[in-house]
Amino acid sequence: MYDIGEERVNKVKKVFRQYMDWIQNSVFEGNLTESELKEIKNNLTTIMDKSYDSVIFFKLRSENAMNKEIMGQEINPTDRII
Amino acid sequence: MYDIGEERVNKVKKVFRQYMDWIQNSVFEGNLTESELKEIKNNLTTIMDKSYDSVIFFKLRSENAMNKEIMGQEINPTDRII
């Protein structure tokens, strides 16, 4: 999930979209290999203003390690293309 | 994590703050019992506009189930009081 200055947020979203699904406002989710994660981080390094922006990766040990529960609106797959 | 209409977002944050730490723009994190989670959800039900708002709970089976990695700015504990 990210918290990125407006000037840079589209670039960051573009990077994430290559590897993950957009699941909420500032949250992407995906199944990444270590090397894909590395690629994302390398890309982010060139885009982010580290004195302002923030990205948090939650890395799960397995898919079963987590349970997701949604209240309210769910982003539907057709929205994800945007 | 939440994506809530501006008119309601402060109420929702107030609920979360009672139980969790604010870790990023629209993300809270905390160790909750099942009954605390139920309280939060009951509170949210009265506040949220379910046709617009969205809250996602990621429930981890154990603390070890997840690894957190932060790039850029980290919210420091003094900011959390706001």
Backbone of each chain as nested JSON, in Angstrom:
{
  "chains": [
    {"id": "A", "residues": [
      {"number": 1, "name": "MET", "atoms": {"N": [0.841, -1.196, 0.0], "CA": [0.0, 0.0, 0.0], "C": [0.87, 1.238, 0.0]}},
      {"number": 2, "name": "TYR", "atoms": {"N": [0.35, 2.311, -0.586], "CA": [1.199, 3.464, -0.795], "C": [0.544, 4.76, -0.333]}},
      {"number": 3, "name": "ASP", "atoms": {"N": [1.409, 5.723, -0.093], "CA": [0.988, 7.074, 0.239], "C": [1.993, 7.971, -0.48]}},
      {"number": 4, "name": "ILE", "atoms": {"N": [1.609, 8.432, -1.654], "CA": [2.565, 9.039, -2.582], "C": [2.079, 10.421, -3.012]}},
      {"number": 5, "name": "GLY", "atoms": {"N": [3.006, 11.362, -3.122], "CA": [2.66, 12.704, -3.589], "C": [1.961, 12.66, -4.938]}},
      {"number": 6, "name": "GLU", "atoms": {"N": [1.003, 13.557, -5.127], "CA": [0.155, 13.548, -6.317], "C": [0.942, 13.557, -7.627]}},
      {"number": 7, "name": "GLU", "atoms": {"N": [2.056, 14.263, -7.64], "CA": [2.854, 14.388, -8.867], "C": [3.439, 13.04, -9.279]}},
      {"number": 8, "name": "ARG", "atoms": {"N": [3.622, 12.153, -8.3], "CA": [4.307, 10.882, -8.578], "C": [3.386, 9.664, -8.536]}},
      {"number": 9, "name": "VAL", "atoms": {"N": [2.175, 9.866, -8.052], "CA": [1.336, 8.695, -7.754], "C": [0.992, 7.867, -8.993]}},
      {"number": 10, "name": "ASN", "atoms": {"N": [0.811, 8.497, -10.152], "CA": [0.465, 7.721, -11.35], "C": [1.608, 6.826, -11.812]}},
      {"number": 11, "name": "LYS", "atoms": {"N": [2.815, 7.329, -11.667], "CA": [3.978, 6.51, -12.02], "C": [4.075, 5.282, -11.125]}},
      {"number": 12, "name": "VAL", "atoms": {"N": [3.831, 5.505, -9.839], "CA": [3.917, 4.405, -8.88], "C": [2.819, 3.37, -9.154]}},
      {"number": 13, "name": "LYS", "atoms": {"N": [1.614, 3.862, -9.443], "CA": [0.513, 2.95, -9.743], "C": [0.811, 2.124, -10.994]}},
      {"number": 14, "name": "LYS", "atoms": {"N": [1.446, 2.758, -11.961], "CA": [1.793, 2.064, -13.196], "C": [2.742, 0.889, -12.904]}},
      {"number": 15, "name": "VAL", "atoms": {"N": [3.695, 1.12, -12.031], "CA": [4.614, 0.041, -11.639], "C": [3.838, -1.098, -10.981]}},
      {"number": 16, "name": "PHE", "atoms": {"N": [3.005, -0.747, -10.009], "CA": [2.259, -1.783, -9.292], "C": [1.347, -2.585, -10.229]}},
      {"number": 17, "name": "ARG", "atoms": {"N": [0.691, -1.853, -11.136], "CA": [-0.271, -2.512, -12.023], "C": [0.358, -3.584, -12.897]}},
      {"number": 18, "name": "GLN", "atoms": {"N": [1.656, -3.437, -13.157], "CA": [2.339, -4.45, -13.963], "C": [2.429, -5.798, -13.255]}},
      {"number": 19, "name": "TYR", "atoms": {"N": [2.344, -5.752, -11.926], "CA": [2.591, -6.978, -11.164], "C": [1.41, -7.407, -10.294]}},
      {"number": 20, "name": "MET", "atoms": {"N": [0.506, -6.454, -9.999], "CA": [-0.496, -6.76, -8.977], "C": [-1.886, -6.259, -9.366]}},
      {"number": 21, "name": "ASP", "atoms": {"N": [-2.874, -6.684, -8.578], "CA": [-4.246, -6.206, -8.745], "C": [-4.508, -5.053, -7.798]}},
      {"number": 22, "name": "TRP", "atoms": {"N": [-5.263, -4.102, -8.283], "CA": [-5.641, -2.96, -7.464], "C": [-6.844, -3.376, -6.625]}},
      {"number": 23, "name": "ILE", "atoms": {"N": [-6.739, -3.364, -5.31], "CA": [-7.877, -3.833, -4.516], "C": [-8.583, -2.735, -3.724]}},
      {"number": 24, "name": "GLN", "atoms": {"N": [-7.931, -1.604, -3.535], "CA": [-8.581, -0.482, -2.85], "C": [-7.766, 0.766, -3.117]}},
      {"number": 25, "name": "ASN", "atoms": {"N": [-8.444, 1.905, -2.982], "CA": [-7.822, 3.218, -3.128], "C": [-6.284, 3.176, -3.246]}},
      {"number": 26, "name": "SER", "atoms": {"N": [-5.603, 2.886, -2.186], "CA": [-4.14, 2.928, -2.23], "C": [-3.514, 1.57, -1.934]}},
      {"number": 27, "name": "VAL", "atoms": {"N": [-4.208, 0.518, -2.343], "CA": [-3.727, -0.828, -2.029], "C": [-3.7, -1.721, -3.265]}},
      {"number": 28, "name": "PHE", "atoms": {"N": [-2.574, -2.371, -3.473], "CA": [-2.459, -3.388, -4.513], "C": [-2.149, -4.723, -3.853]}},
      {"number": 29, "name": "GLU", "atoms": {"N": [-2.54, -5.8, -4.52], "CA": [-2.312, -7.125, -3.972], "C": [-1.847, -8.042, -5.084]}},
      {"number": 30, "name": "GLY", "atoms": {"N": [-0.891, -8.891, -4.805], "CA": [-0.457, -9.807, -5.832], "C": [0.492, -10.866, -5.313]}},
      {"number": 31, "name": "ASN", "atoms": {"N": [0.649, -11.864, -6.127], "CA": [1.534, -12.969, -5.846], "C": [2.863, -12.69, -6.531]}},
      {"number": 32, "name": "LEU", "atoms": {"N": [3.881, -12.35, -5.772], "CA": [5.142, -11.931, -6.378], "C": [6.276, -12.893, -6.06]}},
      {"number": 33, "name": "THR", "atoms": {"N": [7.144, -13.078, -7.02], "CA": [8.384, -13.78, -6.719], "C": [9.347, -12.771, -6.099]}},
      {"number": 34, "name": "GLU", "atoms": {"N": [10.413, -13.286, -5.486], "CA": [11.413, -12.389, -4.893], "C": [11.991, -11.446, -5.947]}},
      {"number": 35, "name": "SER", "atoms": {"N": [12.198, -11.97, -7.17], "CA": [12.817, -11.122, -8.194], "C": [11.831, -10.064, -8.707]}},
      {"number": 36, "name": "GLU", "atoms": {"N": [10.544, -10.401, -8.743], "CA": [9.555, -9.388, -9.116], "C": [9.504, -8.28, -8.06]}},
      {"number": 37, "name": "LEU", "atoms": {"N": [9.553, -8.687, -6.791], "CA": [9.551, -7.696, -5.71], "C": [10.762, -6.764, -5.831]}},
      {"number": 38, "name": "LYS", "atoms": {"N": [11.884, -7.356, -6.188], "CA": [13.109, -6.584, -6.377], "C": [12.932, -5.568, -7.511]}},
      {"number": 39, "name": "GLU", "atoms": {"N": [12.347, -6.024, -8.612], "CA": [12.092, -5.127, -9.745], "C": [11.205, -3.953, -9.332]}},
      {"number": 40, "name": "ILE", "atoms": {"N": [10.146, -4.277, -8.591], "CA": [9.24, -3.216, -8.137], "C": [10.01, -2.208, -7.283]}},
      {"number": 41, "name": "LYS", "atoms": {"N": [10.793, -2.724, -6.348], "CA": [11.525, -1.824, -5.456], "C": [12.538, -0.968, -6.213]}},
      {"number": 42, "name": "ASN", "atoms": {"N": [13.193, -1.578, -7.204], "CA": [14.123, -0.801, -8.02], "C": [13.401, 0.324, -8.756]}},
      {"number": 43, "name": "ASN", "atoms": {"N": [12.247, -0.015, -9.333], "CA": [11.453, 1.004, -10.023], "C": [11.024, 2.112, -9.072]}},
      {"number": 44, "name": "LEU", "atoms": {"N": [10.557, 1.714, -7.897], "CA": [10.086, 2.711, -6.931], "C": [11.206, 3.65, -6.504]}},
      {"number": 45, "name": "THR", "atoms": {"N": [12.392, 3.096, -6.35], "CA": [13.52, 3.911, -5.911], "C": [13.746, 5.101, -6.839]}},
      {"number": 46, "name": "THR", "atoms": {"N": [13.533, 4.871, -8.131], "CA": [13.761, 5.953, -9.085], "C": [12.606, 6.967, -9.108]}},
      {"number": 47, "name": "ILE", "atoms": {"N": [11.447, 6.557, -8.617], "CA": [10.273, 7.435, -8.672], "C": [10.013, 8.175, -7.361]}},
      {"number": 48, "name": "MET", "atoms": {"N": [10.145, 7.455, -6.254], "CA": [9.715, 7.998, -4.958], "C": [10.559, 9.166, -4.45]}},
      {"number": 49, "name": "ASP", "atoms": {"N": [9.873, 10.066, -3.762], "CA": [10.559, 11.084, -2.968], "C": [10.531, 10.559, -1.531]}},
      {"number": 50, "name": "LYS", "atoms": {"N": [11.665, 10.013, -1.107], "CA": [11.67, 9.275, 0.163], "C": [11.464, 10.165, 1.387]}},
      {"number": 51, "name": "SER", "atoms": {"N": [11.546, 11.472, 1.194], "CA": [11.309, 12.361, 2.334], "C": [9.812, 12.609, 2.509]}},
      {"number": 52, "name": "TYR", "atoms": {"N": [9.022, 12.161, 1.531], "CA": [7.586, 12.432, 1.585], "C": [6.751, 11.159, 1.4]}},
      {"number": 53, "name": "ASP", "atoms": {"N": [7.131, 10.352, 0.415], "CA": [6.316, 9.2, 0.046], "C": [6.562, 8.007, 0.956]}},
      {"number": 54, "name": "SER", "atoms": {"N": [5.627, 7.098, 0.898], "CA": [5.736, 5.889, 1.7], "C": [5.058, 4.708, 0.989]}},
      {"number": 55, "name": "VAL", "atoms": {"N": [5.751, 3.582, 0.992], "CA": [5.163, 2.345, 0.481], "C": [5.396, 1.26, 1.518]}},
      {"number": 56, "name": "ILE", "atoms": {"N": [4.363, 0.53, 1.862], "CA": [4.53, -0.592, 2.786], "C": [4.185, -1.893, 2.07]}},
      {"number": 57, "name": "PHE", "atoms": {"N": [5.102, -2.838, 2.138], "CA": [4.845, -4.179, 1.615], "C": [4.504, -5.102, 2.777]}},
      {"number": 58, "name": "PHE", "atoms": {"N": [3.374, -5.765, 2.694], "CA": [3.06, -6.82, 3.648], "C": [3.324, -8.134, 2.95]}},
      {"number": 59, "name": "LYS", "atoms": {"N": [4.328, -8.823, 3.391], "CA": [4.686, -10.083, 2.739], "C": [4.185, -11.25, 3.575]}},
      {"number": 60, "name": "LEU", "atoms": {"N": [3.314, -12.034, 2.978], "CA": [2.74, -13.18, 3.691], "C": [3.532, -14.442, 3.406]}},
      {"number": 61, "name": "ARG", "atoms": {"N": [3.697, -15.246, 4.432], "CA": [4.444, -16.505, 4.259], "C": [3.674, -17.497, 3.391]}},
      {"number": 62, "name": "SER", "atoms": {"N": [2.373, -17.463, 3.464], "CA": [1.552, -18.328, 2.619], "C": [0.189, -17.677, 2.432]}},
      {"number": 63, "name": "GLU", "atoms": {"N": [-0.558, -18.132, 1.44], "CA": [-1.883, -17.546, 1.216], "C": [-2.81, -17.823, 2.386]}},
      {"number": 64, "name": "ASN", "atoms": {"N": [-2.596, -18.953, 3.041], "CA": [-3.432, -19.316, 4.182], "C": [-3.127, -18.495, 5.422]}},
      {"number": 65, "name": "ALA", "atoms": {"N": [-2.009, -17.789, 5.392], "CA": [-1.587, -17.027, 6.571], "C": [-2.516, -15.861, 6.838]}},
      {"number": 66, "name": "MET", "atoms": {"N": [-3.359, -15.547, 5.858], "CA": [-4.178, -14.355, 5.977], "C": [-5.613, -14.597, 5.544]}},
      {"number": 67, "name": "ASN", "atoms": {"N": [-6.481, -13.847, 6.164], "CA": [-7.897, -13.916, 5.895], "C": [-8.344, -12.505, 5.553]}},
      {"number": 68, "name": "LYS", "atoms": {"N": [-9.018, -12.322, 4.443], "CA": [-9.404, -10.969, 4.049], "C": [-10.904, -10.787, 4.218]}},
      {"number": 69, "name": "GLU", "atoms": {"N": [-11.286, -9.692, 4.836], "CA": [-12.71, -9.435, 5.027], "C": [-13.014, -8.022, 4.549]}},
      {"number": 70, "name": "ILE", "atoms": {"N": [-14.029, -7.896, 3.706], "CA": [-14.336, -6.597, 3.119], "C": [-15.685, -6.095, 3.602]}},
      {"number": 71, "name": "MET", "atoms": {"N": [-15.741, -4.855, 4.065], "CA": [-17.018, -4.217, 4.378], "C": [-17.271, -3.138, 3.337]}},
      {"number": 72, "name": "GLY", "atoms": {"N": [-18.486, -3.058, 2.85], "CA": [-18.819, -2.005, 1.896], "C": [-18.392, -2.344, 0.492]}},
      {"number": 73, "name": "GLN", "atoms": {"N": [-18.033, -1.307, -0.244], "CA": [-17.751, -1.433, -1.663], "C": [-16.52, -2.267, -1.951]}},
      {"number": 74, "name": "GLU", "atoms": {"N": [-16.657, -3.148, -2.9], "CA": [-15.51, -3.91, -3.358], "C": [-15.171, -3.411, -4.754]}},
      {"number": 75, "name": "ILE", "atoms": {"N": [-13.898, -3.233, -5.015], "CA": [-13.508, -2.821, -6.359], "C": [-13.736, -4.002, -7.275]}},
      {"number": 76, "name": "ASN", "atoms": {"N": [-14.51, -3.807, -8.329], "CA": [-14.739, -4.971, -9.19], "C": [-13.715, -5.033, -10.311]}},
      {"number": 77, "name": "PRO", "atoms": {"N": [-13.489, -6.259, -10.807], "CA": [-12.39, -6.476, -11.752], "C": [-12.359, -5.518, -12.942]}},
      {"number": 78, "name": "THR", "atoms": {"N": [-13.52, -5.057, -13.401], "CA": [-13.507, -4.153, -14.553], "C": [-12.891, -2.796, -14.184]}},
      {"number": 79, "name": "ASP", "atoms": {"N": [-13.049, -2.386, -12.915], "CA": [-12.446, -1.134, -12.468], "C": [-10.92, -1.209, -12.487]}},
      {"number": 80, "name": "ARG", "atoms": {"N": [-10.435, -2.423, -12.332], "CA": [-8.989, -2.589, -12.159], "C": [-8.182, -2.178, -13.374]}},
      {"number": 81, "name": "ILE", "atoms": {"N": [-8.842, -2.144, -14.514], "CA": [-8.123, -1.823, -15.744], "C": [-7.731, -0.339, -15.784]}},
      {"number": 82, "name": "ILE", "atoms": {"N": [-8.522, 0.471, -15.114], "CA": [-8.306, 1.927, -15.126], "C": [-6.905, 2.306, -14.652]}}
    ]},
    {"id": "B", "residues": [
      {"number": 1, "name": "MET", "atoms": {"N": [-7.572, -1.404, 6.324], "CA": [-7.386, -0.189, 5.54], "C": [-8.722, 0.294, 5.011]}},
      {"number": 2, "name": "TYR", "atoms": {"N": [-8.821, 1.595, 4.831], "CA": [-10.129, 2.135, 4.499], "C": [-10.079, 3.089, 3.303]}},
      {"number": 3, "name": "ASP", "atoms": {"N": [-11.222, 3.253, 2.696], "CA": [-11.426, 4.215, 1.613], "C": [-12.826, 4.774, 1.874]}},
      {"number": 4, "name": "ILE", "atoms": {"N": [-12.879, 5.911, 2.545], "CA": [-14.128, 6.408, 3.11], "C": [-14.393, 7.84, 2.633]}},
      {"number": 5, "name": "GLY", "atoms": {"N": [-15.651, 8.147, 2.351], "CA": [-16.024, 9.506, 1.959], "C": [-15.582, 10.526, 3.006]}},
      {"number": 6, "name": "GLU", "atoms": {"N": [-15.18, 11.688, 2.518], "CA": [-14.592, 12.726, 3.378], "C": [-15.488, 13.088, 4.565]}},
      {"number": 7, "name": "GLU", "atoms": {"N": [-16.793, 13.082, 4.352], "CA": [-17.716, 13.48, 5.421], "C": [-17.683, 12.492, 6.572]}},
      {"number": 8, "name": "ARG", "atoms": {"N": [-17.284, 11.254, 6.288], "CA": [-17.359, 10.211, 7.308], "C": [-16.002, 9.734, 7.803]}},
      {"number": 9, "name": "VAL", "atoms": {"N": [-14.946, 10.17, 7.116], "CA": [-13.637, 9.559, 7.382], "C": [-13.138, 9.809, 8.807]}},
      {"number": 10, "name": "ASN", "atoms": {"N": [-13.439, 10.967, 9.378], "CA": [-12.955, 11.231, 10.735], "C": [-13.62, 10.343, 11.778]}},
      {"number": 11, "name": "LYS", "atoms": {"N": [-14.887, 10.069, 11.571], "CA": [-15.588, 9.165, 12.489], "C": [-14.989, 7.761, 12.435]}},
      {"number": 12, "name": "VAL", "atoms": {"N": [-14.693, 7.327, 11.216], "CA": [-14.123, 5.99, 11.047], "C": [-12.731, 5.911, 11.674]}},
      {"number": 13, "name": "LYS", "atoms": {"N": [-11.941, 6.966, 11.453], "CA": [-10.599, 6.98, 12.039], "C": [-10.667, 6.946, 13.567]}},
      {"number": 14, "name": "LYS", "atoms": {"N": [-11.656, 7.635, 14.109], "CA": [-11.822, 7.666, 15.564], "C": [-12.083, 6.256, 16.105]}},
      {"number": 15, "name": "VAL", "atoms": {"N": [-12.892, 5.509, 15.392], "CA": [-13.153, 4.117, 15.796], "C": [-11.856, 3.307, 15.763]}},
      {"number": 16, "name": "PHE", "atoms": {"N": [-11.143, 3.402, 14.646], "CA": [-9.911, 2.621, 14.507], "C": [-8.885, 2.982, 15.579]}},
      {"number": 17, "name": "ARG", "atoms": {"N": [-8.773, 4.281, 15.837], "CA": [-7.754, 4.737, 16.786], "C": [-7.954, 4.184, 18.188]}},
      {"number": 18, "name": "GLN", "atoms": {"N": [-9.198, 3.842, 18.501], "CA": [-9.461, 3.269, 19.83], "C": [-8.832, 1.888, 19.992]}},
      {"number": 19, "name": "TYR", "atoms": {"N": [-8.572, 1.233, 18.866], "CA": [-8.128, -0.16, 18.941], "C": [-6.769, -0.415, 18.295]}},
      {"number": 20, "name": "MET", "atoms": {"N": [-6.359, 0.502, 17.4], "CA": [-5.184, 0.196, 16.589], "C": [-4.256, 1.387, 16.434]}},
      {"number": 21, "name": "ASP", "atoms": {"N": [-3.083, 1.109, 15.86], "CA": [-2.121, 2.161, 15.527], "C": [-2.276, 2.573, 14.074]}},
      {"number": 22, "name": "TRP", "atoms": {"N": [-2.102, 3.854, 13.836], "CA": [-2.155, 4.379, 12.485], "C": [-0.799, 4.17, 11.849]}},
      {"number": 23, "name": "ILE", "atoms": {"N": [-0.711, 3.41, 10.771], "CA": [0.62, 3.159, 10.207], "C": [0.855, 3.814, 8.857]}},
      {"number": 24, "name": "GLN", "atoms": {"N": [-0.205, 4.221, 8.171], "CA": [-0.035, 4.933, 6.904], "C": [-1.35, 5.597, 6.551]}},
      {"number": 25, "name": "ASN", "atoms": {"N": [-1.26, 6.603, 5.712], "CA": [-2.434, 7.334, 5.226], "C": [-3.774, 6.674, 5.568]}},
      {"number": 26, "name": "SER", "atoms": {"N": [-4.097, 5.584, 4.946], "CA": [-5.41, 4.983, 5.179], "C": [-5.315, 3.58, 5.765]}},
      {"number": 27, "name": "VAL", "atoms": {"N": [-4.286, 3.365, 6.586], "CA": [-4.047, 2.031, 7.125], "C": [-3.846, 2.06, 8.638]}},
      {"number": 28, "name": "PHE", "atoms": {"N": [-4.561, 1.208, 9.326], "CA": [-4.346, 1.002, 10.75], "C": [-3.921, -0.437, 10.978]}},
      {"number": 29, "name": "GLU", "atoms": {"N": [-3.184, -0.643, 12.067], "CA": [-2.699, -1.981, 12.375], "C": [-2.853, -2.224, 13.869]}},
      {"number": 30, "name": "GLY", "atoms": {"N": [-3.273, -3.401, 14.232], "CA": [-3.378, -3.683, 15.657], "C": [-3.658, -5.129, 15.944]}},
      {"number": 31, "name": "ASN", "atoms": {"N": [-3.47, -5.461, 17.195], "CA": [-3.71, -6.794, 17.687], "C": [-5.105, -6.823, 18.293]}},
      {"number": 32, "name": "LEU", "atoms": {"N": [-6.031, -7.463, 17.641], "CA": [-7.422, -7.404, 18.094], "C": [-7.934, -8.781, 18.523]}},
      {"number": 33, "name": "THR", "atoms": {"N": [-8.748, -8.77, 19.556], "CA": [-9.475, -9.995, 19.878], "C": [-10.698, -10.068, 18.952]}},
      {"number": 34, "name": "GLU", "atoms": {"N": [-11.313, -11.237, 18.887], "CA": [-12.507, -11.391, 18.053], "C": [-13.603, -10.417, 18.487]}},
      {"number": 35, "name": "SER", "atoms": {"N": [-13.718, -10.209, 19.818], "CA": [-14.803, -9.33, 20.282], "C": [-14.492, -7.859, 19.98]}},
      {"number": 36, "name": "GLU", "atoms": {"N": [-13.212, -7.495, 20.016], "CA": [-12.849, -6.129, 19.606], "C": [-13.164, -5.903, 18.127]}},
      {"number": 37, "name": "LEU", "atoms": {"N": [-12.836, -6.903, 17.307], "CA": [-13.128, -6.795, 15.879], "C": [-14.636, -6.631, 15.656]}},
      {"number": 38, "name": "LYS", "atoms": {"N": [-15.399, -7.36, 16.429], "CA": [-16.857, -7.27, 16.336], "C": [-17.33, -5.861, 16.701]}},
      {"number": 39, "name": "GLU", "atoms": {"N": [-16.76, -5.306, 17.765], "CA": [-17.111, -3.938, 18.177], "C": [-16.81, -2.947, 17.056]}},
      {"number": 40, "name": "ILE", "atoms": {"N": [-15.624, -3.089, 16.474], "CA": [-15.24, -2.188, 15.381], "C": [-16.247, -2.293, 14.235]}},
      {"number": 41, "name": "LYS", "atoms": {"N": [-16.571, -3.516, 13.864], "CA": [-17.489, -3.706, 12.742], "C": [-18.882, -3.157, 13.048]}},
      {"number": 42, "name": "ASN", "atoms": {"N": [-19.313, -3.348, 14.293], "CA": [-20.605, -2.768, 14.674], "C": [-20.582, -1.251, 14.562]}},
      {"number": 43, "name": "ASN", "atoms": {"N": [-19.494, -0.65, 15.059], "CA": [-19.353, 0.805, 14.949], "C": [-19.35, 1.265, 13.494]}},
      {"number": 44, "name": "LEU", "atoms": {"N": [-18.595, 0.55, 12.674], "CA": [-18.487, 0.94, 11.259], "C": [-19.845, 0.863, 10.56]}},
      {"number": 45, "name": "THR", "atoms": {"N": [-20.613, -0.151, 10.912], "CA": [-21.913, -0.333, 10.27], "C": [-22.791, 0.906, 10.426]}},
      {"number": 46, "name": "THR", "atoms": {"N": [-22.688, 1.549, 11.585], "CA": [-23.509, 2.736, 11.82], "C": [-22.955, 3.972, 11.11]}},
      {"number": 47, "name": "ILE", "atoms": {"N": [-21.686, 3.95, 10.758], "CA": [-21.041, 5.137, 10.156], "C": [-20.968, 5.049, 8.635]}},
      {"number": 48, "name": "MET", "atoms": {"N": [-20.61, 3.88, 8.129], "CA": [-20.296, 3.748, 6.701], "C": [-21.493, 3.908, 5.772]}},
      {"number": 49, "name": "ASP", "atoms": {"N": [-21.215, 4.463, 4.614], "CA": [-22.155, 4.429, 3.496], "C": [-21.685, 3.279, 2.594]}},
      {"number": 50, "name": "LYS", "atoms": {"N": [-22.364, 2.159, 2.718], "CA": [-21.853, 0.951, 2.068], "C": [-21.902, 1.0, 0.544]}},
      {"number": 51, "name": "SER", "atoms": {"N": [-22.595, 1.978, -0.003], "CA": [-22.617, 2.088, -1.456], "C": [-21.39, 2.849, -1.959]}},
      {"number": 52, "name": "TYR", "atoms": {"N": [-20.635, 3.438, -1.023], "CA": [-19.495, 4.246, -1.432], "C": [-18.207, 3.834, -0.718]}},
      {"number": 53, "name": "ASP", "atoms": {"N": [-18.314, 3.627, 0.591], "CA": [-17.129, 3.382, 1.412], "C": [-16.662, 1.936, 1.351]}},
      {"number": 54, "name": "SER", "atoms": {"N": [-15.44, 1.751, 1.754], "CA": [-14.862, 0.415, 1.771], "C": [-13.845, 0.278, 2.903]}},
      {"number": 55, "name": "VAL", "atoms": {"N": [-13.928, -0.817, 3.628], "CA": [-12.924, -1.144, 4.643], "C": [-12.493, -2.584, 4.401]}},
      {"number": 56, "name": "ILE", "atoms": {"N": [-11.199, -2.817, 4.368], "CA": [-10.709, -4.186, 4.242], "C": [-9.927, -4.56, 5.496]}},
      {"number": 57, "name": "PHE", "atoms": {"N": [-10.274, -5.673, 6.095], "CA": [-9.52, -6.215, 7.225], "C": [-8.64, -7.343, 6.719]}},
      {"number": 58, "name": "PHE", "atoms": {"N": [-7.352, -7.237, 6.978], "CA": [-6.456, -8.357, 6.73], "C": [-6.192, -9.02, 8.066]}},
      {"number": 59, "name": "LYS", "atoms": {"N": [-6.704, -10.209, 8.228], "CA": [-6.537, -10.896, 9.506], "C": [-5.445, -11.952, 9.386]}},
      {"number": 60, "name": "LEU", "atoms": {"N": [-4.414, -11.78, 10.175], "CA": [-3.289, -12.71, 10.129], "C": [-3.462, -13.801, 11.167]}},
      {"number": 61, "name": "ARG", "atoms": {"N": [-3.092, -15.017, 10.792], "CA": [-3.212, -16.137, 11.723], "C": [-2.199, -16.017, 12.869]}},
      {"number": 62, "name": "SER", "atoms": {"N": [-1.063, -15.441, 12.596], "CA": [-0.071, -15.214, 13.651], "C": [0.803, -14.041, 13.253]}},
      {"number": 63, "name": "GLU", "atoms": {"N": [1.526, -13.479, 14.219], "CA": [2.4, -12.341, 13.887], "C": [3.506, -12.758, 12.939]}},
      {"number": 64, "name": "ASN", "atoms": {"N": [3.929, -14.008, 13.049], "CA": [4.996, -14.51, 12.183], "C": [4.536, -14.745, 10.751]}},
      {"number": 65, "name": "ALA", "atoms": {"N": [3.223, -14.734, 10.555], "CA": [2.682, -15.037, 9.233], "C": [3.005, -13.932, 8.233]}},
      {"number": 66, "name": "MET", "atoms": {"N": [3.457, -12.791, 8.747], "CA": [3.663, -11.647, 7.881], "C": [4.975, -10.932, 8.164]}},
      {"number": 67, "name": "ASN", "atoms": {"N": [5.493, -10.34, 7.124], "CA": [6.726, -9.605, 7.175], "C": [6.427, -8.224, 6.615]}},
      {"number": 68, "name": "LYS", "atoms": {"N": [6.764, -7.17, 7.311], "CA": [6.434, -5.831, 6.843], "C": [7.697, -5.122, 6.385]}},
      {"number": 69, "name": "GLU", "atoms": {"N": [7.627, -4.516, 5.222], "CA": [8.787, -3.789, 4.718], "C": [8.348, -2.393, 4.294]}},
      {"number": 70, "name": "ILE", "atoms": {"N": [9.053, -1.393, 4.779], "CA": [8.653, -0.013, 4.501], "C": [9.691, 0.689, 3.632]}},
      {"number": 71, "name": "MET", "atoms": {"N": [9.224, 1.344, 2.57], "CA": [10.105, 2.199, 1.771], "C": [9.673, 3.642, 1.997]}},
      {"number": 72, "name": "GLY", "atoms": {"N": [10.63, 4.512, 2.183], "CA": [10.303, 5.936, 2.346], "C": [9.888, 6.276, 3.756]}},
      {"number": 73, "name": "GLN", "atoms": {"N": [8.982, 7.238, 3.846], "CA": [8.599, 7.795, 5.13], "C": [7.856, 6.801, 6.008]}},
      {"number": 74, "name": "GLU", "atoms": {"N": [8.249, 6.764, 7.262], "CA": [7.522, 5.951, 8.224], "C": [6.806, 6.908, 9.156]}},
      {"number": 75, "name": "ILE", "atoms": {"N": [5.566, 6.594, 9.449], "CA": [4.844, 7.44, 10.396], "C": [5.458, 7.203, 11.761]}},
      {"number": 76, "name": "ASN", "atoms": {"N": [5.903, 8.265, 12.425], "CA": [6.507, 8.018, 13.729], "C": [5.472, 8.116, 14.838]}},
      {"number": 77, "name": "PRO", "atoms": {"N": [5.738, 7.441, 15.951], "CA": [4.735, 7.307, 17.004], "C": [4.111, 8.617, 17.478]}},
      {"number": 78, "name": "THR", "atoms": {"N": [4.849, 9.723, 17.435], "CA": [4.263, 10.988, 17.89], "C": [3.175, 11.46, 16.931]}},
      {"number": 79, "name": "ASP", "atoms": {"N": [3.321, 11.127, 15.649], "CA": [2.281, 11.504, 14.668], "C": [0.975, 10.771, 14.937]}},
      {"number": 80, "name": "ARG", "atoms": {"N": [1.109, 9.605, 15.552], "CA": [-0.067, 8.747, 15.71], "C": [-1.138, 9.347, 16.607]}},
      {"number": 81, "name": "ILE", "atoms": {"N": [-0.75, 10.305, 17.416], "CA": [-1.704, 10.895, 18.36], "C": [-2.713, 11.77, 17.632]}},
      {"number": 82, "name": "ILE", "atoms": {"N": [-2.291, 12.333, 16.51], "CA": [-3.139, 13.248, 15.744], "C": [-4.472, 12.618, 15.371]}}
    ]}
  ]
}
